């Protein structure tokens, strides 16, 4: 089975993605990760204003199968969280790269993106 892995995103080995947009990074979990987890039933996210270090834990995603920690692909200040996920966590399953995004980080250091996997490297790791 092949999973959607957009080329324009950067990936962590722990299955989070980051989309760079004008000084911020939108963050979520990959299509592969949501499939492995199964039906997502709960998402715990940080508060707007929280400072995150690159690759530091920022929250939890809970599914019918497992509870998994979430890690920040880049460091910086949380400037938005997807509050829709508190009432509709299944958006993570339905649209992991769109409506299922988790947070936006105003990143401190552009070089954090250099440490992320490219789409093909992430796909190789999941096969």
Helices and strands as residue ranges (DSSP letters): E 10-11, E 16-21, E 24-29, H 31-37, E 40-44, E 51-52, E 57-63, E 67-71, E 76-81, H 84-87, H 91-94, E 103-107, G 110-115, H 119-126
